[in-house]
């Protein structure tokens, strides 16, 4: 039987959230931080695309979470860019 996560590790997990939640919070923070500087915001969001890809490769987030993060980045991007998603287009 697997040992239940306990004590301090569980406490830290509750504070920091999942990798998916941390990435979403970071996007919101960037939008607030670079509200006046659209060029820098665009650069920072492009970096977040790389971070989302890295998190997926490290299996910290799954395919669906990756695509949701990319959608959040696209919505926040002042240049209106579209970034690659992993999942197939299910809206067709």
MARGULO-761703 format. One line per field, with one value per residue: residue number from 1; residue in three letters; x, y, z of N, C-alpha, C in turn. Coordinates in nm, 3 decimals. Each point is the difference from the previous one (the first is absolute). Layout:
<atoms>
nr	c(NUM,...)
rest	c(ala,...)
n.px	c(X,...)
n.py	c(Y,...)
n.pz	c(Z,...)
ca.px	c(X,...)
ca.py	c(Y,...)
ca.pz	c(Z,...)
c.px	c(X,...)
c.py	c(Y,...)
c.pz	c(Z,...)
</atoms>
This chain:
<atoms>
nr	c(1,2,3,4,5,6,7,8,9,10,11,12,13,14,15,16,17,18,19,20,21,22,23,24,25,26,27,28,29,30,31,32,33,34,35,36,37,38,39,40,41,42,43,44,45,46,47,48,49,50,51,52,53,54,55,56,57,58,59,60,61,62,63,64,65,66,67,68,69,70,71,72,73,74,75,76,77,78,79,80,81,82,83,84,85,86,87,88,89,90,91,92)
rest	c(unk,unk,unk,unk,unk,unk,unk,unk,unk,unk,unk,unk,unk,unk,unk,unk,unk,unk,unk,unk,unk,unk,unk,unk,unk,unk,unk,unk,unk,unk,unk,unk,unk,unk,unk,unk,unk,unk,unk,unk,unk,unk,unk,unk,unk,unk,unk,unk,unk,unk,unk,unk,unk,unk,unk,unk,unk,unk,unk,unk,unk,unk,unk,unk,unk,unk,unk,unk,unk,unk,unk,unk,unk,unk,unk,unk,unk,unk,unk,unk,unk,unk,unk,unk,unk,unk,unk,unk,unk,unk,unk,unk)
n.px	c(0.084,-0.036,0.112,-0.085,-0.009,0.095,-0.042,0.128,0.023,-0.094,0.056,0.121,-0.048,-0.058,0.117,0.085,-0.083,-0.073,0.085,-0.115,-0.038,0.123,-0.007,-0.124,0.041,0.102,-0.088,-0.088,0.103,0.038,-0.127,-0.008,0.112,-0.031,-0.094,0.101,0.070,-0.075,0.108,0.024,-0.129,0.006,0.114,-0.055,-0.106,0.085,0.064,-0.120,-0.006,0.126,-0.036,-0.109,0.077,0.085,-0.102,-0.046,0.119,-0.002,-0.113,0.026,-0.030,-0.129,-0.039,-0.108,0.075,0.086,-0.099,-0.048,0.123,0.017,-0.123,0.038,0.111,-0.069,-0.085,0.111,0.034,0.073,0.080,-0.084,0.118,0.017,0.000,0.093,-0.104,-0.007,-0.118,-0.078,-0.039,-0.062,0.022,0.070)
n.py	c(-0.117,0.098,0.061,0.042,0.098,0.036,0.058,0.031,-0.113,-0.050,0.058,-0.029,-0.120,0.016,0.047,-0.082,-0.099,-0.044,-0.068,-0.058,-0.005,-0.044,-0.074,-0.034,-0.018,-0.065,-0.053,-0.018,-0.045,-0.066,-0.033,-0.020,-0.071,-0.051,0.049,0.080,-0.114,0.021,0.065,0.048,0.032,0.039,0.059,0.047,0.029,0.043,0.054,0.043,0.021,0.043,0.074,0.029,0.017,0.068,0.062,0.006,0.037,0.075,-0.005,0.130,0.018,-0.023,-0.070,-0.034,-0.018,-0.064,-0.060,-0.022,-0.032,-0.070,-0.044,-0.015,-0.053,-0.071,-0.022,-0.021,-0.065,0.110,-0.092,-0.068,-0.044,-0.102,-0.079,-0.090,-0.078,-0.083,0.031,-0.094,0.060,0.002,0.125,-0.073)
n.pz	c(0.000,-0.078,0.035,0.088,-0.089,0.080,0.107,0.007,-0.067,0.073,0.107,-0.046,-0.027,0.116,0.041,-0.058,0.017,-0.098,-0.077,-0.033,0.128,0.026,-0.111,0.032,0.126,-0.055,-0.083,0.098,0.068,-0.110,-0.019,0.131,0.001,-0.118,0.077,0.030,0.005,-0.109,-0.043,0.121,0.007,-0.127,0.033,0.110,-0.074,-0.092,0.100,0.034,-0.131,0.005,0.104,-0.070,-0.108,0.075,0.055,-0.124,-0.050,0.109,-0.069,0.016,-0.128,-0.020,-0.105,0.069,0.109,-0.078,-0.064,0.121,0.036,-0.112,0.022,0.127,-0.049,-0.088,0.099,0.070,-0.110,0.018,-0.052,0.078,0.044,-0.084,0.106,-0.024,-0.023,0.102,0.053,-0.051,-0.111,0.116,-0.039,-0.083)
ca.px	c(-0.084,0.079,0.000,-0.073,0.080,-0.041,0.071,0.052,-0.015,-0.140,-0.021,0.059,-0.080,-0.123,0.033,0.054,-0.090,0.055,0.077,-0.096,-0.049,0.111,0.021,-0.111,0.022,0.113,-0.052,-0.075,0.096,0.068,-0.095,-0.007,0.131,0.040,-0.122,0.034,0.106,-0.051,0.110,0.060,-0.100,0.005,0.122,-0.016,-0.098,0.067,0.079,-0.094,-0.030,0.110,-0.014,-0.110,0.053,0.093,-0.080,-0.063,0.105,0.038,-0.122,-0.058,-0.136,-0.040,-0.026,-0.113,0.045,0.091,-0.080,-0.072,0.099,0.028,-0.117,0.007,0.107,-0.051,-0.097,0.071,0.104,-0.041,0.021,-0.100,0.063,-0.054,0.110,-0.032,-0.058,0.031,-0.121,-0.064,-0.107,-0.125,-0.112,-0.035)
ca.py	c(0.117,0.123,0.085,0.125,0.121,0.058,0.108,0.121,-0.007,0.025,0.142,0.077,-0.023,0.079,0.142,0.031,-0.043,-0.090,0.072,0.067,0.121,0.095,0.063,0.094,0.116,0.075,0.074,0.113,0.092,0.070,0.095,0.114,0.063,0.067,0.060,0.118,-0.031,-0.113,-0.074,-0.087,-0.101,-0.098,-0.079,-0.084,-0.104,-0.097,-0.082,-0.088,-0.110,-0.094,-0.061,-0.096,-0.116,-0.069,-0.065,-0.116,-0.100,-0.055,-0.065,0.075,0.029,-0.088,0.064,0.093,0.116,0.075,0.075,0.106,0.105,0.067,0.085,0.116,0.086,0.063,0.104,0.111,0.052,0.127,-0.008,-0.089,-0.117,-0.133,-0.092,-0.140,-0.081,-0.141,-0.076,0.022,0.100,-0.072,0.089,-0.014)
ca.pz	c(0.000,-0.010,0.119,-0.017,0.014,0.127,0.065,-0.062,-0.145,-0.031,0.029,-0.110,-0.119,0.012,-0.018,-0.132,-0.107,-0.101,-0.103,-0.088,0.068,0.012,-0.130,-0.023,0.087,-0.054,-0.115,0.056,0.060,-0.109,-0.059,0.092,0.013,-0.124,-0.053,-0.080,-0.096,-0.078,-0.063,0.102,0.032,-0.108,0.018,0.118,-0.031,-0.088,0.092,0.069,-0.092,0.018,0.133,-0.008,-0.071,0.090,0.105,-0.062,-0.024,0.131,0.047,0.111,-0.044,-0.109,-0.129,0.013,0.077,-0.088,-0.098,0.071,0.030,-0.127,-0.028,0.090,-0.053,-0.123,0.039,0.064,-0.090,-0.063,-0.144,-0.055,-0.062,0.026,0.027,-0.024,0.106,-0.015,-0.030,-0.128,0.002,0.021,-0.030,-0.141)
c.px	c(0.089,-0.014,-0.071,0.094,-0.044,0.080,0.039,-0.017,-0.142,-0.035,0.054,-0.080,-0.128,0.026,0.036,-0.092,0.070,0.085,-0.090,-0.048,0.109,0.025,-0.110,0.016,0.113,-0.043,-0.076,0.093,0.074,-0.089,-0.011,0.130,0.037,-0.120,0.031,0.099,-0.038,0.111,0.065,-0.097,0.002,0.123,-0.013,-0.100,0.059,0.088,-0.089,-0.042,0.107,-0.010,-0.112,0.045,0.094,-0.077,-0.068,0.102,0.044,-0.116,-0.056,-0.145,-0.034,-0.032,-0.111,0.041,0.094,-0.080,-0.080,0.093,0.031,-0.117,0.000,0.107,-0.049,-0.099,0.069,0.098,-0.046,0.016,-0.098,0.056,-0.073,0.119,-0.048,-0.053,0.029,-0.120,-0.053,-0.111,-0.134,-0.123,-0.053,-0.126)
c.py	c(0.124,0.084,0.131,0.117,0.071,0.122,0.117,0.001,0.030,0.147,0.087,-0.015,0.082,0.147,0.031,-0.037,-0.093,0.079,0.076,0.131,0.105,0.071,0.101,0.126,0.087,0.083,0.123,0.105,0.080,0.105,0.124,0.078,0.083,0.064,0.115,-0.030,-0.125,-0.082,-0.096,-0.110,-0.110,-0.090,-0.097,-0.114,-0.105,-0.094,-0.099,-0.118,-0.108,-0.072,-0.104,-0.127,-0.081,-0.077,-0.125,-0.111,-0.067,-0.072,0.064,0.037,-0.096,0.082,0.104,0.127,0.087,0.088,0.113,0.115,0.079,0.092,0.124,0.098,0.073,0.112,0.123,0.069,0.127,-0.001,-0.095,-0.123,-0.128,-0.094,-0.143,-0.072,-0.146,-0.081,0.030,0.102,-0.071,0.085,-0.019,-0.078)
c.pz	c(0.000,0.126,-0.032,0.021,0.128,0.038,-0.087,-0.152,-0.044,0.020,-0.113,-0.128,0.000,-0.025,-0.144,-0.114,-0.097,-0.098,-0.097,0.061,0.012,-0.133,-0.031,0.085,-0.054,-0.121,0.049,0.058,-0.107,-0.063,0.088,0.003,-0.123,-0.070,-0.095,-0.112,-0.080,-0.063,0.100,0.042,-0.106,0.013,0.117,-0.026,-0.093,0.083,0.075,-0.087,0.014,0.135,0.002,-0.071,0.086,0.108,-0.056,-0.021,0.130,0.066,0.127,-0.030,-0.114,-0.126,0.009,0.076,-0.082,-0.095,0.066,0.037,-0.126,-0.037,0.088,-0.047,-0.124,0.033,0.056,-0.095,-0.070,-0.152,-0.068,-0.068,0.040,0.014,-0.018,0.123,-0.030,-0.045,-0.139,0.012,0.005,-0.032,-0.141,-0.020)
</atoms>
